[in-house]
Amino acid sequence: MIRRARGIQLAAAAAIALAGCGGAGSSSGAGGHLAQATAYLPGTPGSSYSFEFADWNAIERQLGIKPSQLRSARAAAPLYRIDQRTAVPGGNVPYDLAPPGKGRLWSAPDVAWDATEIPTTSSPPLTMTGFQPSFDLSSVGRTLAGCGFTSKKVDGASLYSASLQAVAKCAGPFGDRIPTATNFALDAANHTVLMSGSPTVITAALSAKDANQAAPGLTSLLAQLNGDQAIAAGVGPGFCSRLSNPLLFVGRLATPAALARAEKLYPPARPYAALGFGITVTRSAARGHVVFAYPDANAARADLADREHRLRTGTSITGELPYSRLVRFLSGRTADSSVVLDVAAPAGRPLELGRMFDTQDLGLARCG
């Protein structure tokens, strides 16, 4: 479920509710971009996955960067620094934030947002890139067809597929002309490209968009991340099950003593339907939210004090630091059926919510 190790990888409350329900939303603005991304997520009960999203348009506006400026590596440097400093969740960031280059399918000036959905099963991840309205999406299809990809229509989108050998040839001598995926779907309705190592993953995402459903907990989770420019989330019983095992927090090479320590640091906790980290980048720092979505408001109220305590007083095994050195707790509250913990960057340090999600440093969020 890790973005760094993938190996290949909000405005009004109404807009967020639409996003959680899988609606397509508008084609601009943070709420619209999130709605576009979440439309492809599985919505059946029992669906379990991690989801990461970054609205680069919103981040660029906050930093005063115009899309036209991103034609140079120097102008794009602040975005790279943000990604490295806070590990902003997203999709195929190294490719999407690169300046224009010969033979590339797209580059930083073309990209509005990106995202990734990673199932808790062994299925390959789904990476998504959403584009500026001015981007010529058909140019992607022409390039892929010229590289030997074959195409067919699937749920209104054009699905291009090729062998690994064709992908390697198309990627060029430095491997940077196209993202490393054997399947690309061009969804003109959302001005989005979906990418995966499996055509089945893409067809499932397109079907999910048509079904217009949200997995339990997702709608209430996203409603509390309204306004955040980047989101990392875990949804469903499979995600909760993984976070119930202390082995996850110490790694595969854990000793019995390390496991015992993790069990003591992170005792069993109330299960939840979804977990979310939201990040808002500013010119000087970053702030965010940690959100736990429950089946009902009573469960949220019962868990508030414990979740606050774990964040304020807990320890990161991965970093061997108190959580207070990674995330500064500001306040906690319940909202509908969710626990919301408001956080900010510690003094003199970056806000490390994104890195914590990437490295599974999630002892504070033990589930069950």
N, C-alpha and C positions, 0 to 999 in steps of 0.2 A: 504494500500500500504506500510505498515511498516514492515521492517525486524524484529525488536525486538518483534513486536506484532503479528507475523504471527500465532502463536499459534500452529504450527506444526514444521514455519520458521521465443605496439602493435608494431609492427615491421615496415614493409614497408607499404606505403599507399595502395598498391595493396592488401595486405593481409587484411587491414581493410575494403577496399571496398568489398572484397569477403565476409567478415564477415557480413557487412550490407546487402548484397544481400542474405544472408541465406545459402551460400555455406558451405560445411563441412570443408574446409581448411585443413591444415596439422595437425598432431597429437601432435606437440610439439611447444613450443614457445608461447609468449603472443598472437600474432596475430592468431595463429592456435587455441588456447584455446578459445579465444573470438569468432572466427568463429564457433567453435563447439557449443558454448552456444547459439549464436544468430540464429543458424540454426533452432532452435525449436520455435522461436517467430512468432506470427501471422503476416502475411504480407499483408493482404487485406486492401484496403482503408477503413478508419474508425476504424481500430483496435486501441484499447486504453488499455494501461497497464503500470505498472512500471516494471523495470528490474534492477536487482542487480547482480554484477559479481565480483569475486575476483580470480586473478591468483596467487595461493599460491606458485607455483613453482617459479614464478618471484620474489615474495616477499622473499621467502627463499634464492634465489640466492643473492638478494640485501643485506640480513642480514648475508650471509655466513653460512647458515644452510643447511646441507646435508639431503636429505630425510631419510637416514639411522639413522640419529641422533634423528629423531622424535619418536623413539621407547620409549623414556623416557619423562615423564611429564616435567622434568626440561628443556630439549632441546626445547620442544614445548612452553614453557612459553613466549618467546619473541613474538610469534605469537598471543598468548592470550592478551598480553599487547598492541600490535598494534591494535587488534580488539577492545579492551576496550577503548584505548586512542583516536583513530580516528574513531571508528565505521565503520571500513572498510566494504563496501558493499559485500555481498556474499550470499550464500545459507544457508545450514544447518550447520552453523559454529560450534556450540557446539559439534555436533556429529563428523563432519569431522576433527576437529583439536584435538580430543582426542587421547591419546596414546593407543597402543594395549591393549585389554582386552579379557578375556575369553568369547567366544560366539558372539563377535561383527562381524558385516558384513564386516566392514573395519575400518581403523583408519588413523591417520595423515600421516604415511609414504606412504600410498597408494594413497593419494589424490593429484591431480594436480591442480584442480580448482573447484569452485562451483558457483552456480547462482540460482536466483529465478525470476520467472515471475509471477506478481500479476495483474490479470485483474481489470479494474476499475468497472466491474460489480460484482455481488455477487458470481461468480464462484470461486471455491477453487484455491489456488496458485499452481504453478508447481515449484518443487525444483529439481535441477540438480546437480549431482556430476560427475566430470570427473576424470579419474584415470591415474596413472603412467602406462606406457606400460607393466611393469612387473606384474601388478596386475591381478590375476586370476578372471575375471569377472564371469565365470561360477560358482564359489564358492558361489556367492550371490544367484543364482538360486537354487542351491542344498539346501542351508540353508532355503530359503523361502519355498521350496517344503516340506522340513522336518517339517516345522511349520504349514503346512496345507493350504498354498497358492495354488490356482489352476492357471494354466498357459494356454495361448493361443498365437498364433502368430498374430502380428499386424504390418503391414508395415515393415516386416523384423526384428522386435524386438520381444522379449518374454515378454509378459505382465502378471505379477503375481498379483492376487487379493485375498483378504481375508476379513473376518469380523473383526470388532473392537475387539471382544473377542479373536480371533486368534492372532491379532497383539499384544494385551496386554500380552498374554501368551508367545509369541515369544520374546517379549521385556525383559522378565525376571523379577525377583523380584525388581530390581532397575530401570527398564524401560529404560535401556541404551544399550541393545544389538542390537536393530534395530532402525532406525528413525521411528517416529510416522507417518506412512502413511499406507493406506489400499491398495494402488496400486503402484507397482514397475515395470518399464519397463527397460529391459536390452537391450541397443542398442549397439551391438558388433561392428558395423561399426565405431562408434564414441567413443567406449570404455567408455560409459557413462551410468549412471543409472538415470532415470526420476522417480520422486515420487510425488504423489498427493492423496488427499482424493477422487478424482473422476477419474474413468477410462476414461471418456469422455475428460477430460482435457489432459490426456496423449495421447490419440489417435489423438486429434487435433494437439498436438505438433509434433507428428510423421508425420502427414499429411503436416504440415507446412514445415517440413524439405524437404519432397519430392517436394513440390510446388516451393521452391527456390525463394521466393519473400520477399521483405522488405517493411514494413509499411512506408508511406511517412515521410520523415525527418530522419529516422533512419540511412541511409547510410551516409548522410552528417554529422550527429551528431557524429557517431563513427569515421569518418575520422579525426575529430578534437581532439579525445581522444587517438590518436595514442601514444603508449608508456606508458599510465597510467596502473597501475597494478590492480586497482579496479575502478569500474564504477557503478554509480547509474543513472538511466534514467527514464524519463516519456515520453510516446509517445502517440500521437493521440488526437482527439477532446474530448474524454471523460476525459482524464487527464487535458487538458487545461480548460475544463469546471469546474472541481473541483477547480483549482487554480484561477478561476475568482471570487470565493465567499470568502469574507473576514472571513466568519464564520469558514472556514477551519483553519485559522491561529490563532484563539483564542479558539477553542474548543466548545464542545456541551453545556457547562454551561455558555456560554458567556452572559454577560449583555448587554443591549442596549448601555451603555456607552463604553464597551469594543469593541463592533462592530463598533461604531462610530470612536473610536480611530484607529482601524485597517484600516478602510476605509480611514482615513486621512494619516496614515503611508504608506499604500500600495494602492495608487490610481490606477484606471484602467490602463492597459498597453497593448501594442501591442500583439496580440495573436501569437503563434508560433506552429510549428508542433511537436517539441520534445525539451526536456530539458535534459541536462546531466551534472553530476558532475564526474570528473575524479581525482583520487588520485594516487600519486607515493610516496611510503614509502622509506625513507632513514634511515641510521643508527642513524642520529641525529634529524631528523624532517620529515616533509612531505610537498609536494607541490602539486598543482593540477590545474584544469581548471573548469570553469563554462561555459557551451556551450548552446546557444539557436539556434535551427535550424529553418529556415523560408522557406516559399515556394519559395522565390527568393532572389537574392542578393540585390535588391533595398530595400526590407523590412528589411534585416539585417543592411544595412548601416543606415537606418532611425531610428533604435532602439538602436544603439550602445551607444550613449551618455546617454540615459535614463537608460539603464542597468548598465552602469558604475556608474552613480550617485546613483542609488539605493543601489549598493553594498558598495560604499565608504562612504555614509552618512546615510544609513538606520539603523533601530533598530530592534532587535529581540524581539518580544513580549514574546516568550516562555522563553528566557533567561534573559529578561529585561537588555540587554546589547547592545551596538552598534555592528553592524556587524563587525566592524573593530577589535573587541576583539575576534571574532570567526574565521575570515578569513582576511588575509592581502592582499589587492588588490595590484597587481604589474603593470598590464597594460591591455589594452583592444584593440581589433582589430576585423576586419571582415575577414573571410576566405570563399570564395565562397558565399554560402547562409547562413552562420552562424555567430553569434557573439561569440567571444571567449574572456573570461576574465581569465587572468593568475593570480593565487593566491598562497599564501604560508601560513605557520603557523605564527600567530602573535608572537612577541617576548615573550618568556617564557611561551607560551601556545600551546596546540595542535591545529592542523588544524581540524576544526569541520564540514567539509562538510558532512561526512557520518552521523554524529549525526543529522545535520540539515535536511537531507533527511528523516531519520528514524522518526523524531518527527514532520514532516511536518512544520518545521520552514522555510517556503519558501515564505515569504512575498516579498522578493526581486525578486521573479520569478513569480509574479502575471501574469496571462495569460488572456488578454482581460478584 
